[in-house]
Amino acid sequence: MKIQRPFYLELLKNKRDNGMIKIITGIRRVGKSYLLKEIYKDYLLKDGLGRDQIIMLDLDEVKNARYRNPFEMDTYIRAQIKDARKRYYIFIDEIQKSSSVDNPFLDRNGEKITFVDTILGLQKLKNVDVYVTGSNSKMLSSDILTAFRGRGDEIRVSPLSYEEFYAAYKGDKRHAWRDYWTYGGMPYVMNLKTHKEKLDYLQELVTNIYLKDILEHHDIRNENEVLGDLLNYISSSVGSLTNPTKLANTFASEKQIKVSNSTVDKYLGFFEDAFIIRKANRYDVKGRKYINTPLKYYFVDTGIRNARLNFRQLEENHIMENIIYNELIHRGYSVDVGVVEINGKNEKGQSYRKQLEVDFVVNAGNDKYYIQSALNMPSEEKRNQEKASLLNVKEAFPKIIIQKDDIIPWKDEDGILHIGIEQFLLEKDALSPIGDMLGQ
């Protein structure tokens, strides 16, 4: 099945020939190589580029093993650049197979040489545009961007958005949302038919690829079970406020083992660097300041989260919240989880202080949105509960409730927009301008 990735194709088109090294990162098996070697290559050829102007080197193939040596790589690629009047596009796939910063090649003078030196050298050629992809084991985003010293332009590829998933979905479209929130958006999953096939594939990704990558990259030998258990705890608490202290206490109570807060915090950082989870900071709306802890963690793919728990704990409300967060990030917004503190008096005249949660505080340039995720609002009581935090945000920015129901977008008497989840996910301008959606 050929799945189109128009969002990322546009990013590549916009960054074409910008003088920077395009570094395509993302969680393993998300389709980085396919994006570069199939989708982007097809675009370049249709745009009139000759096949000889695209130089592809797949370092994951045994036949190309010799080019993992940065000197051999450089010699091979430069030999393909035969006409100074032509523009050449260099695609190097699985660049981590070459000599990395952690494992450099030594030249005859004993100097350390890595693939970074080769790529930076190629970038200086006036008639080339360089693109590299790599897996997370030895090429985490923070590492490689530092190594390229500000000359790299990262394109981080995420699992399929719901719009991409929906366009490629071959079954009854009425079941698309159900399958998406259950199995997520890893591209290959769409080729699998049965629940067991999908479960086995996703669990294999987590256990034998993602966790193994982290163990190898960070040389973790004695605490591999701790790493796996921590991922389980994060999976169980997706959409809930937590922090390293709370998670360390969970180890003490459930596993009867002592794990320090610093270790938990470090391992959470490993999961973030490997693109498995994303951290959402907490923001005090009235105080206009960030709260260091607690915070929330969301999975980059809900199918990975669900498979990690063996498809138990399928709380659609928390998973829907996770999907909304991912979509907002995908659209380029800055997203925090919000808190609104209210003060009042109870029936006995006693003062109280209470914190209400705003699911998402979304910043988009000069615009801001306050968003609640609500699976169902079957009663007036439930509607008032979901609206409470939004009504206590006194700023004039738009306030939105996204719910599962298939509804025509409408504004209630408090000016809050209500919209269904599928329409929000399928319409790129679902937030702005809001008036357009309502026909105003």
C-alpha positions as CSV (number, residue, x, y, z in Angstrom):
1,M,0.0,0.0,0.0
2,K,1.4,3.4,-1.0
3,I,0.6,5.9,1.6
4,Q,1.0,9.6,0.7
5,R,2.6,12.0,3.2
6,P,1.7,15.4,1.6
7,F,2.5,17.3,4.8
8,Y,6.1,16.1,4.8
9,L,6.5,16.3,1.1
10,E,5.6,20.0,1.3
11,L,8.2,20.5,4.1
12,L,10.9,18.9,1.8
13,K,9.8,21.0,-1.1
14,N,10.0,24.2,0.9
15,K,13.5,23.2,2.3
16,R,14.9,22.2,-1.1
17,D,18.2,23.9,-2.0
18,N,18.2,26.0,1.2
19,G,21.9,25.4,1.8
20,M,21.2,23.2,4.9
21,I,21.6,19.5,5.4
22,K,18.2,18.0,5.7
23,I,18.1,15.6,8.6
24,I,15.0,13.3,8.6
25,T,14.4,12.0,12.1
26,G,11.6,10.2,13.8
27,I,10.7,7.0,15.6
28,R,11.8,3.8,13.9
29,R,9.6,2.4,11.2
30,V,7.7,5.6,10.8
31,G,8.5,5.9,7.1
32,K,11.5,8.2,6.9
33,S,13.2,6.2,4.2
34,Y,10.0,5.8,2.2
35,L,9.4,9.5,2.4
36,L,12.8,10.3,1.0
37,K,13.5,7.5,-1.4
38,E,10.0,7.0,-2.8
39,I,7.8,10.1,-2.3
40,Y,10.4,12.9,-2.6
41,K,12.3,11.1,-5.3
42,D,9.2,10.7,-7.4
43,Y,8.5,14.4,-6.9
44,L,12.0,15.4,-8.1
45,L,11.8,13.2,-11.2
46,K,8.3,14.6,-12.1
47,D,9.8,18.1,-11.6
48,G,12.2,17.3,-14.4
49,L,15.3,16.1,-12.6
50,G,17.3,13.4,-14.3
51,R,17.8,10.1,-12.5
52,D,21.6,10.5,-12.7
53,Q,21.1,13.7,-10.6
54,I,19.8,11.7,-7.6
55,I,22.6,9.9,-5.8
56,M,21.2,7.3,-3.4
57,L,23.3,5.4,-0.9
58,D,21.6,2.9,1.5
59,L,24.1,2.1,4.2
60,D,21.9,-0.6,5.6
61,E,22.6,-2.9,2.6
62,V,25.5,-5.3,2.8
63,K,26.6,-4.4,-0.7
64,N,27.2,-0.9,0.5
65,A,29.1,-1.9,3.7
66,R,32.4,-0.4,2.4
67,Y,30.8,3.0,2.2
68,R,30.2,3.1,5.9
69,N,33.8,4.2,6.0
70,P,33.5,8.0,5.7
71,F,36.4,8.2,3.3
72,E,34.9,5.6,1.0
73,M,31.5,7.3,1.2
74,D,33.0,10.6,0.2
75,T,34.9,9.1,-2.7
76,Y,31.9,7.2,-4.0
77,I,29.5,10.2,-3.9
78,R,31.9,12.7,-5.4
79,A,32.5,10.3,-8.3
80,Q,28.8,10.5,-9.1
81,I,28.9,14.2,-9.3
82,K,30.1,14.4,-12.9
83,D,28.7,17.6,-14.3
84,A,29.3,20.9,-12.6
85,R,26.5,22.5,-14.5
86,K,23.9,20.0,-13.0
87,R,22.3,20.1,-9.6
88,Y,22.7,16.8,-7.6
89,Y,20.6,15.5,-4.7
90,I,22.3,13.2,-2.3
91,F,20.2,10.8,-0.3
92,I,22.1,8.8,2.4
93,D,19.8,6.4,4.2
94,E,20.6,4.9,7.6
95,I,23.6,7.2,8.1
96,Q,24.2,5.9,11.6
97,K,25.7,2.8,10.0
98,S,28.7,4.9,9.2
99,S,31.4,6.0,11.8
100,S,29.5,8.1,14.4
101,V,30.7,10.7,16.9
102,D,30.8,7.9,19.5
103,N,32.7,5.5,17.2
104,P,34.9,7.5,14.9
105,F,37.1,6.2,12.1
106,L,40.8,6.9,12.4
107,D,42.7,8.0,9.4
108,R,46.4,7.3,8.7
109,N,47.4,10.2,10.9
110,G,45.3,9.0,13.8
111,E,42.8,11.8,13.4
112,K,39.1,11.0,14.2
113,I,36.8,11.1,11.1
114,T,33.1,10.6,11.2
115,F,30.2,10.7,8.7
116,V,29.6,14.3,10.0
117,D,32.9,15.4,8.4
118,T,31.9,13.7,5.2
119,I,28.4,15.3,5.1
120,L,29.7,18.8,6.0
121,G,32.3,18.5,3.2
122,L,29.7,17.5,0.6
123,Q,27.4,20.4,1.8
124,K,30.1,22.9,0.7
125,L,29.8,21.8,-2.9
126,K,27.8,24.5,-4.7
127,N,25.8,22.1,-6.9
128,V,24.5,19.6,-4.3
129,D,21.6,19.3,-1.8
130,V,22.2,16.7,1.0
131,Y,19.5,14.6,2.8
132,V,20.2,12.0,5.5
133,T,18.0,9.7,7.5
134,G,18.9,7.6,10.5
135,S,17.5,5.3,13.2
136,N,17.4,6.3,16.8
137,S,19.9,3.9,18.2
138,K,23.0,5.9,17.3
139,M,21.5,9.0,15.7
140,L,19.1,10.7,18.2
141,S,17.9,14.1,17.1
142,S,19.7,16.0,19.8
143,D,23.0,14.3,19.1
144,I,23.0,14.7,15.4
145,L,21.9,18.3,15.3
146,T,24.7,19.2,17.7
147,A,27.2,17.3,15.6
148,F,26.2,19.3,12.5
149,R,26.9,22.5,14.4
150,G,23.9,24.5,13.2
151,R,24.1,23.5,9.6
152,G,21.4,20.8,9.9
153,D,17.7,21.4,9.2
154,E,15.6,18.7,11.0
155,I,12.4,17.3,9.6
156,R,10.8,15.1,12.3
157,V,8.5,12.6,10.9
158,S,5.6,11.4,13.1
159,P,3.2,8.4,12.6
160,L,0.3,8.9,10.3
161,S,-2.0,11.8,11.2
162,Y,-5.7,10.9,11.2
163,E,-6.0,12.8,7.9
164,E,-3.3,10.6,6.3
165,F,-4.7,7.5,7.9
166,Y,-8.3,8.2,6.7
167,A,-7.2,8.9,3.2
168,A,-5.4,5.5,3.0
169,Y,-8.0,3.5,5.0
170,K,-9.5,0.8,2.8
171,G,-12.3,-0.4,5.0
172,D,-15.6,1.1,5.9
173,K,-14.8,4.7,6.8
174,R,-17.2,4.5,9.7
175,H,-14.6,2.3,11.4
176,A,-11.6,4.5,10.7
177,W,-11.7,6.4,14.0
178,R,-12.1,3.1,16.0
179,D,-9.1,1.5,14.3
180,Y,-7.0,4.7,14.5
181,W,-7.4,5.2,18.3
182,T,-6.9,1.5,18.8
183,Y,-3.9,0.6,16.5
184,G,-2.4,4.1,15.9
185,G,-0.8,5.4,12.8
186,M,2.4,3.4,12.2
187,P,2.3,3.0,8.4
188,Y,2.9,-0.8,8.2
189,V,0.0,-1.6,10.5
190,M,-2.3,-0.6,7.7
191,N,-1.1,-3.6,5.7
192,L,-2.0,-6.0,8.5
193,K,-5.5,-7.6,8.7
194,T,-6.0,-9.3,12.1
195,H,-5.8,-8.0,15.6
196,K,-3.1,-10.5,16.4
197,E,-0.9,-9.4,13.5
198,K,-1.2,-5.8,14.6
199,L,-0.5,-6.6,18.2
200,D,2.5,-8.7,17.4
201,Y,4.0,-6.1,15.1
202,L,3.5,-3.2,17.6
203,Q,4.8,-5.2,20.5
204,E,7.9,-6.2,18.5
205,L,8.5,-2.6,17.7
206,V,8.5,-1.6,21.3
207,T,10.4,-4.5,22.9
208,N,12.9,-5.5,20.3
209,I,13.5,-2.2,18.5
210,Y,12.7,0.9,20.6
211,L,13.7,-0.3,24.0
212,K,16.7,-2.2,22.6
213,D,17.8,1.0,20.8
214,I,17.7,2.9,24.1
215,L,19.6,0.2,26.0
216,E,22.3,0.1,23.4
217,H,22.6,3.8,22.9
218,H,22.9,4.6,26.6
219,D,24.7,1.4,27.5
220,I,22.1,0.4,30.1
221,R,22.8,-3.2,31.3
222,N,21.6,-3.6,34.8
223,E,18.3,-1.7,34.8
224,N,16.6,-2.9,31.6
225,E,13.6,-4.2,33.5
226,V,13.3,-0.8,35.2
227,L,13.2,0.9,31.8
228,G,10.4,-1.4,30.6
229,D,8.4,-1.0,33.8
230,L,8.7,2.8,33.6
231,L,7.3,2.7,30.0
232,N,4.4,0.6,31.3
233,Y,3.7,3.1,34.1
234,I,3.7,6.0,31.6
235,S,1.4,3.9,29.3
236,S,-1.1,3.4,32.1
237,S,-1.1,7.1,33.1
238,V,-1.3,8.7,29.7
239,G,-3.2,11.9,30.0
240,S,-2.7,12.0,33.8
241,L,-0.5,14.4,35.8
242,T,2.7,12.8,37.0
243,N,6.3,13.5,37.9
244,P,9.5,11.5,38.6
245,T,8.8,11.4,42.3
246,K,5.3,9.9,41.8
247,L,6.7,7.4,39.4
248,A,9.6,6.5,41.7
249,N,7.0,5.9,44.5
250,T,5.1,3.6,42.1
251,F,8.3,1.4,41.8
252,A,8.5,1.3,45.6
253,S,4.8,0.3,46.1
254,E,4.3,-2.0,43.1
255,K,7.7,-3.6,42.6
256,Q,9.3,-3.1,46.1
257,I,12.4,-1.7,44.5
258,K,14.1,1.6,45.0
259,V,14.6,3.8,42.0
260,S,15.8,7.3,42.4
261,N,13.9,10.4,41.1
262,S,17.0,11.3,39.0
263,T,17.0,7.9,37.4
264,V,13.4,8.1,36.5
265,D,13.8,11.6,35.1
266,K,16.8,10.5,33.1
267,Y,14.9,7.5,31.6
268,L,12.0,9.7,30.7
269,G,14.4,11.9,28.8
270,F,15.6,8.8,26.9
271,F,12.0,8.0,25.9
272,E,11.6,11.6,24.7
273,D,14.9,11.5,22.7
274,A,13.8,8.3,21.1
275,F,10.5,9.9,20.0
276,I,8.4,7.5,21.9
277,I,6.7,10.0,24.2
278,R,6.3,13.8,24.3
279,K,6.3,16.0,27.4
280,A,3.5,18.6,27.9
281,N,4.4,21.3,30.4
282,R,1.8,22.7,32.8
283,Y,0.9,26.3,32.6
284,D,-0.9,28.5,35.2
285,V,-3.3,30.5,33.0
286,K,-4.1,33.2,35.5
287,G,-0.6,33.5,36.9
288,R,0.8,33.3,33.4
289,K,3.7,31.1,34.5
290,Y,4.9,27.6,34.0
291,I,4.6,25.0,36.8
292,N,7.5,22.7,36.9
293,T,5.6,19.7,38.2
294,P,3.5,17.7,37.8
295,L,3.1,17.4,34.0
296,K,1.8,15.1,31.4
297,Y,3.3,12.6,28.9
298,Y,1.7,11.6,25.7
299,F,2.7,8.8,23.3
300,V,3.8,9.8,19.8
301,D,1.5,6.9,18.6
302,T,-1.4,5.5,20.5
303,G,-1.1,2.1,18.9
304,I,2.4,1.7,20.5
305,R,0.9,2.7,23.9
306,N,-2.0,0.3,23.6
307,A,0.1,-2.6,22.5
308,R,2.6,-2.0,25.3
309,L,-0.4,-2.7,27.7
310,N,-1.5,-5.7,25.6
311,F,-4.6,-3.7,24.6
312,R,-5.8,-3.4,28.1
313,Q,-6.9,-0.1,29.6
314,L,-8.4,1.1,26.3
315,E,-9.9,4.3,27.8
316,E,-11.1,6.1,24.7
317,N,-11.2,9.4,26.6
318,H,-7.5,9.5,27.5
319,I,-6.5,8.1,24.1
320,M,-8.6,10.8,22.3
321,E,-6.8,13.4,24.4
322,N,-3.5,12.0,23.3
323,I,-4.5,12.1,19.7
324,I,-5.6,15.7,19.9
325,Y,-2.3,16.6,21.5
326,N,-0.4,14.9,18.7
327,E,-2.5,16.6,16.0
328,L,-1.9,20.0,17.5
329,I,1.9,19.4,17.6
330,H,1.7,18.1,14.0
331,R,0.1,21.3,12.9
332,G,3.1,23.2,14.4
333,Y,1.4,24.7,17.5
334,S,3.1,25.1,20.9
335,V,1.0,23.1,23.3
336,D,0.8,23.1,27.1
337,V,-1.6,21.7,29.6
338,G,-3.3,24.4,31.6
339,V,-4.5,25.0,35.1
340,V,-6.9,27.7,36.4
341,E,-7.1,28.4,40.1
342,I,-10.4,29.6,41.4
343,N,-11.3,31.0,44.9
344,G,-14.7,31.0,46.5
345,K,-16.8,30.2,49.5
346,N,-18.9,27.1,50.2
347,E,-22.4,26.9,51.6
348,K,-21.0,27.4,55.1
349,G,-19.2,30.5,54.1
350,Q,-15.8,28.8,54.3
351,S,-13.2,29.9,51.8
352,Y,-11.8,27.4,49.4
353,R,-9.2,27.3,46.6
354,K,-9.6,24.9,43.7
355,Q,-7.6,24.1,40.6
356,L,-9.4,23.3,37.3
357,E,-7.7,21.7,34.4
358,V,-7.6,23.1,30.9
359,D,-6.6,20.2,28.7
360,F,-4.6,22.3,26.2
361,V,-3.4,25.8,26.0
362,V,-2.5,26.2,22.4
363,N,-0.2,29.0,21.1
364,A,-0.1,29.8,17.4
365,G,1.9,33.0,16.8
366,N,-0.2,35.8,18.2
367,D,-3.2,33.6,18.5
368,K,-4.1,31.4,21.5
369,Y,-6.8,28.7,22.0
370,Y,-8.1,27.0,25.1
371,I,-9.2,23.4,24.3
372,Q,-11.1,20.7,26.2
373,S,-11.3,17.1,25.1
374,A,-14.6,15.5,26.0
375,L,-15.5,12.0,24.9
376,N,-19.2,12.4,25.6
377,M,-21.4,15.1,27.2
378,P,-24.7,13.3,27.6
379,S,-26.1,15.6,30.3
380,E,-26.2,19.2,31.3
381,E,-24.2,18.4,34.4
382,K,-21.4,16.9,32.2
383,R,-21.5,19.9,29.9
384,N,-21.1,22.2,32.8
385,Q,-18.3,20.2,34.2
386,E,-16.4,20.3,30.9
387,K,-17.0,24.0,30.5
388,A,-16.1,25.0,34.1
389,S,-12.4,25.6,33.5
390,L,-12.9,27.4,30.2
391,L,-15.4,29.8,31.8
392,N,-12.9,30.7,34.4
393,V,-10.4,31.7,31.7
394,K,-11.1,35.4,31.4
395,E,-9.0,36.1,28.3
396,A,-10.9,36.7,25.1
397,F,-9.1,34.0,23.0
398,P,-11.3,31.3,21.5
399,K,-12.4,28.4,23.7
400,I,-13.2,25.0,22.2
401,I,-14.6,21.7,23.3
402,I,-13.7,18.8,21.0
403,Q,-16.0,15.8,21.5
404,K,-16.3,12.4,20.0
405,D,-19.9,12.9,18.6
406,D,-20.4,13.7,15.0
407,I,-21.9,17.1,15.3
408,I,-22.2,20.3,13.2
409,P,-19.9,22.8,14.8
410,W,-21.8,25.3,17.0
411,K,-21.2,28.0,19.6
412,D,-23.1,27.9,22.8
413,E,-24.4,30.8,24.9
414,D,-21.0,31.2,26.5
415,G,-19.2,31.6,23.2
416,I,-17.6,28.2,23.4
417,L,-17.2,26.3,20.1
418,H,-18.2,22.6,20.0
419,I,-16.8,20.4,17.3
420,G,-16.6,16.7,16.6
421,I,-13.2,14.9,16.8
422,E,-13.2,13.6,13.2
423,Q,-14.0,17.0,11.7
424,F,-11.3,18.6,13.9
425,L,-8.7,16.0,12.7
426,L,-9.7,16.1,9.0
427,E,-9.9,19.8,8.6
428,K,-6.6,21.6,8.8
429,D,-8.2,25.0,9.5
430,A,-10.4,23.6,12.2
431,L,-9.2,26.2,14.7
432,S,-8.7,29.3,12.6
433,P,-10.6,31.2,11.6
434,I,-13.4,29.8,13.7
435,G,-16.0,32.0,12.1
436,D,-15.4,30.3,8.7
437,M,-16.3,26.9,10.2
438,L,-19.6,28.3,11.4
439,G,-20.4,30.0,8.1
440,Q,-20.0,33.5,9.6
